[in-house]
Amino acid sequence: MNFAKFLTPFVRRVGSRSAGRVVCVALSTTGLAGVAYTYMNHTPTTFLSNHAFPLLAQCAAKVDPQGSVISDTKNHALFLTIHLKPGASTQACLKAVGQLQQHVDTICPPSMRDESDEIWFGVGFGPEFLDRLKSNAKPSGLAPYPYRRRSGPLGDLPSTGGDIFIHAKCHERGKLFELCQAVIHSFPAGSIDKFEDIYGWVYRGGRDLSGFIDGTENPADEDDRIKAAIDPKTKGSYVVAQRWIHKHDVIRATKVSRHLTITAYASIF
């Protein structure tokens, strides 16, 4: 799946079923690739101000990304992908997304929260959802990034799609679950076809689930993250969310010297 992920002054900072499997999620362009996020078995973009669409408008004149794009990690994360029904009202669904800050303020009251329990979040829209918007409501400068299904001898990289993507971070997983429930129930009745909420945590100080240290080449400071993640044309960012299923029996049977020569791409193809 790929999403355009954008900027907004309104957005502060911003499962799938697979019993017995351990899954890692990598989120590109957000500075989080070095963090291992594990899938918990569960059921199943430049935003700026516009009076009609509070989450949509033209690009900002300065770099002011959603908090989830260039910020550091927190102990837990939510990756929520929402698939809308074909007849769902675009404007009504946008208004539902526009309530995100209200949900966060309810779960973590501004007068009481601190770094230990605050929620950072960001929102992205899928290309098909963006195509349903009026041309004057869409940010300019967006480039298409179609994703095609890829298959190899050891696995597949499917294209799962999605209309709305919400990425949130917090040191408390329970607050992220509460946020997910609030978001889903704020959409108009019958508008959601399905959704996938994947939860993750930082593993062994940021290691991959295989135990290897990952993400050492990721930009370390904010200026470098901005250069890597923010599109100078749109002042926004694009995100590709991936869910990796680890075969731990294979990992344990592979010598460390061999691990050091394997990339994520080579592990499938």
N, C-alpha and C positions, 0 to 999 in steps of 0.2 A: 504494500500500500504506500502511496506517497501523498503528502499533503502540502499545501502552501500554508506557511505559518507566519502570522503577521504581527503588527504592532498596534497598540491602542492605549490611550490614556485612561480608558474605562476599565481595562483589565489590569489589576494591580501587579502582583507578581504571579507575576504569575509564578466469564471467559469461555473462553473457548473450552471445550471438554477434552481432557487428555489424561485420564487417571494413571497415576504411577509414573508419569513422565516429568522430568525436570527441564525447564525451559529457560533460556536466557534471552532477554530483550535488549537489542542495541538500538539506541536512538541517535541518528546522525545529526550533525549541525547544531548540537546543543551542548557539546563539551561533556557528554555523559558516556561516551563509548568505553571508557575505562572502568565503568561500574557494572558489576554483574547483577542483573535483575532476574530473580527466579519467579517463574510462573506458579501461582497458587491455583489449584484446580477450582474452577468456579463456573457457574452458568453464565451460559450467556443470557499564508494565510495572512497581507498587511491589513490589520483591523485599525481603523481610526474612527473618529467621531463623525457621525452623520445623523441628523435628527430623525430620519426615518429608520435608519439601520445603525444603531449605536455601536455596532461592532464592525462597520464597514465604511470605507471612504478612501480618499486618495492617500498616497504615502506621506509619511512625516518628513519634515524638512531636516530633522536631525535623527540620529540613531537613539532610539528609546525603546528597545525591544521588550517583549514580555519577559517576566522574570525567569521563566523556565528555560529560556533560550541560551543565556550565557552565564547563568548563576552556577554556584557549586552544587554538588549533590546534597541530598539529605538522606537519612537512614532508610526511608521508604518512598516508594513511587507508585503512582497510578497511571496506567496507559488505557484510556477509554476510547474505543472506536465505536461510533454509532452509525448504523445503516438505516436510512430513512425509507419509508414506503414511497413508491412513485408519485402518489397523489398528495403527499404531505405538503403543507403550506410552508414555503420557504421563509416568508416573513415571520410566521408564528414560531418556527423553529429557531430563527435568529433571535427572537425576543427571549426564548427560553435560555439560549446560550448567554444572553445579556444579563441573566440573573446570577451568573456565577459568583460575582463578588458578594452579592447578598448572601448566597449560601455559605461562602467562606466566612463572612462576618458573623453569621449565625452560629456556625460550628466553632469558630475561634473569635470571640468578641474582641474588637480592637483594643478595648480598655484593659483586657486581661492577657492577651497573647504576647509571647516573646519568641525568641529564636528556637526554643525547645518544642513549641507546638504550632508555630505559624505554618500556613499553607502557601506555597508558591504555585502558580498555575499558568498555563498557556493554552491557546486554542488554535487549531488548524482546520481548514476546509479542504475537502477533496475536490479534484478537478471537475467532476460531474456536478457537484453542488454549486461550484462557482459559475458553471455554465448556465445555471438556472437563474442567476441574478440578472437584474437589469444592467445593461452595459455601462451606464453612468454610475452604478454602485460598486463596480468591480475596480480594484486597484489597477493602475496602469503598470506596464512593464513585466507582467507575469509571463513566464516561459513554461511551455508544456514539458512535463517530464513523465512520459508514459512508462509504465513499468510492465514488462512482459514476464510471463512465467518462465522459469529456468529449471531444468532437471539435470541431475547427474547420477552416477552409479551409486552414490551413498545417500541421496536425498533429493528433495525438491525445494525450490524457492518459489512458492505460488504467489500470484497476485490476488490479494484478498479484498482490495477496494475499501470503501468507507466514505461517508459523507462528512462527518464531524469527528475530529480527534481532539481529545483533552488530555494533556499531560500535567500531572500535579505531583508535588513533592512535599513531604512532611516527615518529621521525626516520629510521628505516631501513625501507625497503619490504620487504626480504627477511625481516625478523622478522615482519611482518604476514602474508606469504605462508605462513611456517612455522606461525604461529598458526592460520590458516585450515585448513591441512592437518591439524593436530593436533585441531582441533575436529571436523571432518567425520569423521575416523577414530575418534573417541571415541564416536560414536553407535552404538546397537545395529545389527548387520548387517541390512540390508533396511528400516530405518526411514525413510530419507530418500528422498523421491520425486525431488527435484531441488534444486539450490542455485545461487545466483548470487553470485559474489564479484567485487565491483567495487573497484578500487584507484584511488587518486587522489593528487594532490600539490598543494601550494600553487603557484599560478601567478603569477609576477611580483608577488610581495608581497601576494597576495590578490585579484588582479583576476579578473573573469569571463573566460572563454575568448575572448570577443569583444575583449578588451583594455580594457574599461571597468572603472573602480574600482567595486566593489560592496560592499554590507554596511555602508555608512557610518552607517546608522541603527541598527545592532545595538547592544544594551547593551554598554558598554565595561568596566564593573567587575563584580566578583562579586555585589555586592548587587543591582545592576540585573538581572543575568542570572538570579538566583534569583527575582526578582519576575516576570520574563518567562517563565521556563521551568518553575517548580515549581507544581503545582496545590495550593492550600492545603488542599483536601479530602483528597487522597490522599497528599500530600507527595511525589508522583512527577511524571512528565512524560509527554506524548504526543509521538510522533514521526511525521512523514510524510516518507518518503524519495522523492525524485524524481530521475529520470535524464533529462537534457536532451541532445538531439542537435542540435549546432550545424551550420547550413548556412553554412560559411565563405565560399563564393562569394557568397551573398546578403549576408552581413555586410560583406564587402569592397566590394561594389558600392553599399552604402548610405551616404549622406553622414552625417557626424558630427552635424549639426544634426537629422537625422531620428532617429538613434540616441537622442538625448537625450529624445525624446518617446515612445519605445516602452518599455512595461513588459513583463515576462515574459508576463503574461496576454495583452496585446495582440499579442505576437509570434506567438501561435497563433490567437487568436480575432478 
